[in-house]
Amino acid sequence: MEFKRKLAAVLAGVGVTPFLVVLAAGSASAHGYVSSPPSRQAFCAQGAVPCGNIKYEPQSVEGPKGLTSCDAGLSQFSELNDDSRDWPTTNVSGKATFNWTLTARHATATWQYFIGGQKIAEFNDGNKIPGATVSHSVDLGGRTGKQKVLAVWNIGDTPMAFYSCIDLQVGGGGTNPEPPTSSKPQPPTTTQPPGTTPPSSSPSAPKPTTTTQKPPSGGGEWAPNTPYKTGDQVTYSGATYKCIQGHTTLPGWEPSATPALWQRL
């Protein structure tokens, strides 16, 4: 929001017509980001990586269409573009399903995915308004090892787009599978939860045995800042809910308030 107010003020100051000012600022009603596999801003929001203001608004990485940066050119989110940081990676196979969480929806032109500046997938929505969550299955083109995917949501009726970078370990060996759910939210860490294969860099590391680490599908209490996958069940306010769309929760996204994400059983 602050970015768009500043943008409108700058454009007005240099004599750009009011129509263009409104056009640039109009995209304020649309916000979203890739919640799983966790994007860099999703990890920031979960507290897995030390970050600045992006941890409060992972959905706000917005800039003009056609950029190739993770921060959309916004200096306040510049840490997202720092590849030297120890960003956690997520294990995937030759294909990955990217789940977008949209906190505000807008007419959509296309969704695009890039690796190393090369477009690997594009989905055309024809300016339709998407649902609260959107998923795309993307073939990674035979790539292996650590890969950074740039995901772009191109808005249909403004010149703006939303950007998310996702760090993947294609073929295994990643440092950050989905974290467990307990009675309190727990951010992702590089420690493997029980029942998963330890990273290849430390094959002899013992598996954690703490009783609080339970898979999200174990019927635990719903918690914010926690990733859930389709089929997971949680309890909230005495009721049981089933996840119908994979996402990472945020405060205010309780199951009773988000029927697009949870089905009451």
N, C-alpha and C positions, 0 to 999 in steps of 0.2 A: 504494500500500500504506500509506504513512504517513498519507494522508488518511483512509483507512478506519479505521485504528487510533484516530486522534484522534476521528473521528465516533463510534465505538463508546464511547469513554471519556466523551465529552460526553453522549451519550444515557443511559448508565448513571448518570451523575452527577445527572441530573435525574429519575431514577426511571422511565425508559422500560423496558418489559418486556424481559427477555433475548431473547424471540422477535424483537422488532423490531431489537434490536442485531445479532443474527445475520443478519437479513434485509438490513440495510444493509451489513454487512461482507461478506456472502456473494458480492457481485459481484466480489470481488478476483480471482476465477478467470477473469474475462473482461476482455480488453483489446484495443483495436484503434483504427485511425485510417485516414483516407483517404491512401493513398500516391501515387495518381496520378488526375487531375492533382495535383501536390504540394500538400498542405494546408499551412497555416502551420506546424504542428508538424513536418511532413515537411521543410520547408525549414530549420527550426531544427536538426533531426537531421543534415541534410546539411551544415550549416555555412554555408549561403548567407546567413543573416541572424543577427546577434549575438543570442543568447538565453541565458536562464538554465537552470534544471534541466530544462526541457522538452526540451532537446536530447538528454538521456540517456534520456528515457522518453516519446516522442511518442505512445505507445499509452495513456497514463494520464490523459487528459483526461476524467474521469468525474465526474458530478454527478447530482442528482435529475432525473427526467424533467420535461419542460416548460420548460426554460430556453431562452433565446434568445441566450446569450453564447458566444463562441468558447472561453472559458477554463473553462467549466462552473462558474463561480463560485469557482474556486480561486485564491487570491492568489499562490501560487507560480508560476502559469502566466499571470499577468495580462497579459503582453506580447502574448499571442495575441489579446486583445480590443482592442488599440490600433490603430485604423484609420489613425492618423496616421503609422505606420511605413511605410517603403518596402518593402512586401511585393511580391515578384515576382508577375507575373501569367502565366497560361498561355493561349495562343491556342486558342480553340475555335470551332466553327460554332454553328448554332442548337440543336444537341444536344451533350451531353457524356456520356462514360462515366466514372463514378466507380468507382474500384477501392479496396476496403477491404483492408487487411492486418490479419489477426486473429492476434495473438500468443498468445491464449488464447480458446477458443470458449465460447459459452454459448447457452442457449435464447433465441431472438430473437422479440420481438413484431413490431416494425416497423422499417423504415428510412425516414427522412423527409428531405426536402430543402426548404430555404426560401431565398427571396431577399427582402430587405427586409421580413421578418416574414410574408411570404405563402408558404404551402406550395405548392410546385410539383410535388411527386411524393411518393408513399408506396408502399412495398412491404411486404406483410404476409407474414411467414414462419410464422405460426401456431404460435409457440413451438418451432419446429424448431431444431436445432443446425446452424449453417452450416459450410461448409468453411473452410479456412485463408485463402482469399481469396474476396471477394464483389464482383460487378460489377453496376452498374445504369446503364442508358441513360436519361438524363433530358432531356426537351424543355424548353428554357429559356424557352418561351412568347413567342418573338419579341423578346426583350430584346437590346439591343446595347450595345456599349461595356463599360466596366469594371463587373463585378458581383461581389459577395461572396456565395458560397453557404454556408449553414450545413447541414452534413450531420449527422444524428443516428442513432445506433444504439440503439434502445430494447430493453433486456434484458427477457426474457419473465417471469422468475420473481423479480425484485427490483424496487424502485422506482427503479433507477438507469439511466443512459444514458451513452453516450460521444459526444463532440462534436468535430467538425472543421470549420474554415472554410477555404474554397478561394477564391482570388482569380483571376477569369477575365477575359480580354479577349474578349468575344463578337464575332465577325466580324473578328478579326485585330488586329494592333497591340500584342500583348502583349510583355512584356519578358523572358519566361523560358520558352522551349520546353525540351524535355527536353535535359539536358546530354549530351555525348559520353562514351564509355567509353575509358579508356586503361589502361595497366598499373598506375596508381595511381588511387585514387578522387578525382574532381574534383567539388566542389560546384557547384550551378547558379549562374550569374552572369547579369548583364543583357547580356553580350556574346553576339551571335548566333553559333552554330556554322556552319561552311561548309554551303552548300546550302540555307539558309533565307533568308527575306526579312527585311531589317533592319527595326527598329521605325520607325513612321511619323514619330517625333519626330526621327530622324536618317537620312533616306533615302539620304544620300550616304556614310554611314559604310562604310569598306572591310571586307570579310569577313576574319575571322582565317584565317591560312594555316599555323598551327603543325601539325607532323606528328603531334602527340599527339592531336589532335582527330579521332576516328574514330567513326562511328555505332555504337551498341551491337550492331547486327546484323553487324558486320564480323568476327566471330569472335575478338574480343579476349579477354584474360584476365578472368575474373570478378572483380568488385571490390565491396566493401561500400559502403553509402551512395550507391548508384547506381541510377537508375530504368531498368528494362528493360520493353519491351513484348512482347506475344505474338509469337512468331516469331523473336526475337533469338537468336543463337547465341553461346555463350561457351565457353572452355576452362577446365578446373579440374582440377588434379592429373593432367594428361595426357589427360583425357577431354573429349569435346565434349558440350555440353548445349544443348537448345532450350527457350526460355522458353514455357511453356504458359499462363501467367497474368501479365498486366502487374502490376508491383509495384516498390517501391523497396527495395533490399536493406539489411540491417542486419548487423553482425558476428554470426557464428554461423548465418547463413542460407545457407551454402554450398550449391551445387547438389546435392552428394551427400547433404546432410542434409534437403533440402526437396523431396521428390518431388511435392508438390502444386503446386510452382512450376516445376520443371525436369524435362525428359525426357532421359535419356541416349541419345545417338545411337550 
